[in-house]
Amino acid sequence: MSSIVSYPVMETFATLQGEGFHTGRAAWFIRLAGCDVGCVWCDVKDSWGVNPEQYRTLEDLITEAEKHKGKIVVITGGEPAMYDLDPLISGLQQIGFNVHLETSGAYPVNGNPDWITVSPKKFVAPLKENIARANELKVIVFNDSDFQWALTHHQYANVNCKYFLQPEFGKFKAVMPKILEFIAENPSWQLSLQTHKFIGIP
Ligand code: SF4
C-alpha cells in the first residue's frame, strides 16, 4: 500500500478572497474535487465528481504553494472536509501559510486550520461541532427560508464567530432588500458579496 498522501484537485490559483471576513486579501486557492452535498444553485458543479488523474501529491501541492508571496491559502471545494486534511493543513502551515478552510460543515474536519468558514447547506445539514468551531458562519440566501436557517445555526456558534449573509449570485436583486431588512433587525449579521464575480476575477 502506498504511503504517499494525495488529494483530488480541481484547480489551484492565485486571486483575492472575494467573500466574507477576509474579502480583498491576496490568497492562494486550492480547490479540491468531490462533493456530495448537491446544492441546486451550486456555482462549481464541475467540482462534484473526481477523476483519478486529478490526484496530486501533498509534496507537489506544497511545492507549488510555496512560490506565492501572500501567505493565506484557502482550501475550498467541492467539499474539502470529505478528505483527511490534516497533512495538507499542517504541511502548508509549516511553510508559513495561514490556512483558511471553506466547508459546508457536513463532514468532521480533520486538522487545525487557522480560519474555518462554515457555509451550512440545507441539502446536507452541518455537524454542530463544526458550527461550534467556525470563525465565520456564511449563509447563502437563495429564498426566504434561508433567514430562519441562518438563525438556527447562529445559536450553535462560538462567541467570537462572525456572521455573514451572502446573496446567491443569480438571485442578487430579488434577495438584497430582504437581506438588508434582516441585518437591520439582526445587527450581529453582516453582508458578504461575491466581490470577485463583480470585478471578474476567479
Ligand atoms: Fe456546491 Fe459547495 Fe454546495 Fe458542494 S457544498 S454542492 S461545492 S455549493
Boltz pocket constraint, residues with backbone or C-beta under 6 A from the ligand:
constraints:
  - pocket:
      binder: B
      contacts: [[A, 35], [A, 36], [A, 37], [A, 38], [A, 39], [A, 41], [A, 42], [A, 43], [A, 44], [A, 45], [A, 47], [A, 77], [A, 78], [A, 79], [A, 104], [A, 121]]
      max_distance: 6.0
